[in-house]
Amino acid sequence: MSSFVLETGFAKTAKRIYITEFANNVLDAFTPAGRATKPSITAGLDSPQYLAVDASGKLYVPNNGNNSLTTYLPNGKQTTPTITSGLNIPCAVAIDAAGKIYVTNQGNNTLTTYAPDGTPAKPTIALSAEPQQVAVDANGKIYIANQSANTVTTYTPSGKQTKPTITAGLNRPTGIAVDSSGKIYVANYGSNTLNTYDSAGKQTSPTITTGISGPEAIAVDADGSIFVANYGSSSLTVFNKLGRQTKPTIAGLPNVVGVAVTY
């Protein structure tokens, strides 16, 4: 687990950066300046992967090690639901505007869906090999990075495959995020790059080629800042909406795989 100076006195509405370190079984929080803050979570975690946070600040963590998904209040206290049904080496989770929970499973190459209370729901989607991060836009459209297939596939809220399917510029895609304008951001583990696409799947700017090393999950905040969890360099790097690296850079994050941000 990384060691940082604790920064206190931030308002409850302040932005938080959350990261998961899978081998250390820890979820840590950081201020916008990159300083460690509360909560630091270990309870209930077992090889935590690509986490998500909802509009209320509730944290959702898929645990690769014990086929579960655990949830936490903003203060770090474990809460409901805890999900085990239908999970098979879960990798990533996304939450839509209604609180529906979407999980990618690498053990059987599926996406499983749950109601806000954790009960199974539709759709269940069969995926390509090694599904990684999942994102859901404001309209309920589902986006999945398929690492082995070098594709991003998209689905309607009912689970029907739709456009776009993205292949251009991808090299073992892992992280995916969609902003409020419909821009799609994809991190490529194989080439240490981050590509951007418009809502139709056409490649656009920015393309980021520096400051990224073994990228896993990514997140985009309301300001258009892009957060990249770098497994290769044990760090978190941040870029503005133009693709220029900005502060903070958080180092000393061994086995970092997940990142999520909130206000």
C-alpha positions in Angstrom: 0.0 0.0 0.0 1.3 3.5 -0.9 2.2 6.1 1.7 1.1 9.7 1.3 0.5 12.7 3.5 -3.1 12.9 4.6 -4.9 16.1 3.5 -7.9 17.2 5.6 -10.5 19.9 5.6 -12.0 19.4 2.1 -15.7 19.9 1.6 -17.8 16.9 1.1 -18.4 18.0 -2.5 -14.7 18.0 -3.4 -13.5 15.8 -6.2 -11.9 12.5 -5.2 -9.7 10.2 -7.2 -10.1 6.5 -6.3 -7.6 3.7 -7.3 -7.4 0.0 -6.7 -4.2 -2.0 -6.2 -5.2 -5.6 -6.9 -2.2 -7.4 -5.3 -2.4 -5.3 -2.2 -6.2 -5.7 -1.8 -6.6 -2.0 -1.2 -8.8 0.9 -2.5 -7.3 4.3 -1.8 -8.6 7.9 -2.3 -6.7 11.0 -3.3 -7.5 14.7 -3.4 -7.4 16.7 -6.7 -3.8 17.6 -5.7 -2.8 13.9 -5.5 -2.6 13.6 -1.7 -3.9 10.6 0.1 -7.2 11.1 1.9 -10.0 9.1 3.4 -11.3 6.4 2.9 -8.6 3.8 2.5 -10.5 0.5 2.1 -9.3 -3.1 2.6 -12.4 -4.9 4.1 -14.1 -7.2 1.6 -11.5 -6.8 -1.1 -9.9 -9.8 -2.9 -7.8 -8.8 -6.0 -9.9 -5.7 -6.7 -10.1 -4.7 -10.3 -11.7 -1.8 -12.3 -14.0 0.0 -9.9 -16.8 2.5 -10.5 -18.5 5.3 -8.5 -22.1 6.5 -8.8 -23.5 10.0 -8.6 -24.0 9.6 -4.8 -20.4 8.7 -4.3 -21.1 5.0 -3.7 -18.1 2.8 -4.7 -18.5 -0.5 -6.6 -15.5 -2.9 -6.7 -15.3 -6.2 -8.7 -13.1 -8.7 -6.8 -11.3 -11.0 -9.2 -10.1 -13.3 -6.4 -13.4 -14.4 -5.0 -15.9 -13.7 -7.8 -17.8 -11.0 -5.9 -18.7 -7.3 -6.2 -18.6 -5.3 -3.0 -19.9 -1.8 -2.4 -18.9 1.0 -0.1 -20.3 4.3 1.1 -18.3 7.5 0.5 -16.9 7.1 4.1 -15.5 3.7 3.2 -18.1 1.6 5.2 -19.1 -1.6 3.4 -22.7 -1.6 2.4 -25.2 -3.4 0.2 -25.4 -4.9 -2.3 -22.7 -7.6 -2.3 -23.0 -9.5 -5.5 -21.8 -13.1 -6.2 -24.5 -14.5 -8.5 -23.4 -14.9 -12.1 -19.9 -13.5 -11.6 -16.9 -15.4 -13.1 -13.5 -13.6 -12.7 -15.1 -10.2 -12.8 -13.0 -7.4 -14.3 -14.8 -4.2 -14.5 -18.1 -2.5 -13.4 -20.1 0.5 -14.6 -23.2 2.1 -13.2 -25.9 3.8 -15.3 -28.0 6.8 -14.4 -30.7 4.6 -12.9 -28.3 2.7 -10.7 -28.2 -0.4 -12.8 -24.9 -2.3 -12.4 -23.0 -3.8 -15.4 -20.0 -6.2 -14.8 -17.6 -7.8 -17.4 -16.5 -11.4 -16.6 -13.3 -12.7 -18.0 -13.9 -16.3 -16.8 -16.7 -16.8 -19.3 -16.5 -13.7 -21.5 -19.8 -12.2 -20.6 -21.4 -9.0 -19.3 -23.9 -9.5 -16.5 -26.3 -6.9 -15.3 -27.9 -6.3 -11.9 -30.6 -4.1 -10.5 -29.5 -1.5 -7.9 -30.3 -3.9 -5.1 -27.9 -6.5 -6.7 -30.5 -8.9 -8.1 -29.8 -10.3 -11.6 -31.3 -8.3 -14.4 -31.1 -8.1 -18.2 -29.2 -8.0 -20.4 -26.6 -10.8 -20.3 -24.2 -10.3 -23.3 -21.8 -12.8 -24.8 -18.5 -11.0 -25.5 -15.2 -11.5 -27.3 -12.2 -12.9 -25.3 -10.8 -10.9 -22.4 -13.4 -8.2 -21.9 -12.0 -5.3 -19.9 -13.5 -2.0 -18.9 -17.2 -1.3 -19.5 -18.8 2.2 -19.8 -22.4 3.3 -20.1 -23.4 6.6 -21.6 -26.3 8.9 -20.6 -28.6 7.1 -23.0 -27.9 3.7 -21.5 -25.6 2.6 -24.4 -23.0 0.0 -23.3 -19.3 0.2 -24.5 -16.9 -2.6 -23.9 -13.1 -2.8 -24.6 -12.2 -6.3 -25.8 -8.5 -6.8 -25.3 -7.8 -10.0 -27.2 -10.1 -9.1 -30.1 -8.7 -5.5 -30.5 -12.2 -4.1 -30.6 -14.6 -1.8 -28.8 -18.1 -3.1 -29.2 -21.3 -1.3 -28.3 -24.8 -2.4 -27.3 -28.2 -1.0 -26.8 -29.7 -1.0 -23.3 -31.5 -4.3 -24.2 -28.1 -5.9 -25.1 -28.4 -5.9 -28.9 -25.1 -5.1 -30.6 -25.1 -1.7 -32.4 -22.8 0.9 -33.9 -20.1 1.8 -33.7 -17.7 -1.1 -33.6 -14.2 0.3 -33.3 -11.0 -1.3 -34.5 -8.9 1.5 -35.9 -5.9 2.4 -33.8 -6.5 -0.3 -31.2 -3.8 -2.4 -29.7 -4.9 -4.6 -26.8 -7.5 -2.1 -25.6 -8.2 -2.2 -21.8 -9.7 1.1 -20.6 -12.7 2.8 -22.0 -14.7 5.9 -20.9 -17.4 8.1 -22.6 -17.9 11.8 -21.8 -21.1 13.8 -21.7 -20.7 14.8 -25.4 -20.4 11.1 -26.5 -16.7 11.2 -27.1 -15.1 7.8 -26.5 -11.7 7.3 -24.9 -9.8 4.1 -25.2 -6.5 3.1 -23.5 -4.3 0.6 -25.4 -2.2 -1.7 -23.2 -0.2 -3.0 -26.3 1.0 0.4 -27.5 0.9 2.6 -24.4 -1.4 5.0 -26.0 -4.8 6.6 -25.6 -7.1 7.2 -28.5 -10.2 9.3 -28.8 -13.2 8.7 -31.1 -16.4 10.6 -31.8 -19.8 9.1 -31.1 -19.8 7.5 -34.6 -16.5 5.7 -33.9 -14.3 8.0 -36.1 -10.9 8.7 -34.6 -10.4 12.2 -33.5 -8.1 14.2 -31.1 -6.5 13.9 -28.7 -4.2 10.9 -29.3 -1.9 10.5 -26.3 1.4 8.8 -26.7 3.5 10.0 -23.7 3.0 9.6 -20.0 1.3 6.2 -20.3 2.8 2.8 -19.4 0.8 -0.4 -19.4 -2.6 1.4 -19.1 -5.5 -0.4 -17.4 -8.6 1.5 -16.5 -9.3 5.1 -17.4 -11.8 7.8 -16.2 -13.0 11.1 -17.6 -14.4 13.8 -15.3 -16.9 16.6 -15.9 -14.1 19.0 -16.9 -12.8 16.6 -19.6 -9.7 15.6 -17.7 -8.5 12.0 -18.4 -7.2 9.8 -15.6 -5.1 6.8 -16.5 -4.1 3.9 -14.2 -0.7 2.8 -15.4 0.1 -0.7 -14.3 3.5 -0.6 -16.1 4.8 2.5 -14.2 2.8 2.0 -10.9 1.4 5.4 -11.3 -1.7 7.5 -12.1 -1.3 10.2 -14.8 -3.8 12.9 -15.7 -4.3 14.7 -19.0 -6.5 17.7 -19.9 -9.1 17.6 -22.7 -6.4 18.5 -25.2 -4.3 15.5 -24.3 -1.6 17.5 -22.5 -0.3 15.9 -19.3 -1.2 17.9 -16.2 -1.2 17.5 -12.4 -1.3 15.4 -10.4 1.0 12.5 -11.2 0.6 10.0 -8.4 3.6 7.5 -8.1 4.2 4.5 -5.9 1.0 2.6 -6.8 2.1 -1.0 -7.2 -0.3 -3.2 -9.1 -2.7 -0.3 -9.8 -5.5 -1.3 -12.2 -8.6 0.7 -11.4 -9.4 4.4 -11.3 -12.6 6.3 -10.8 -13.3 10.0 -10.1 -16.2 11.9 -8.5 -17.1 15.3 -7.0 
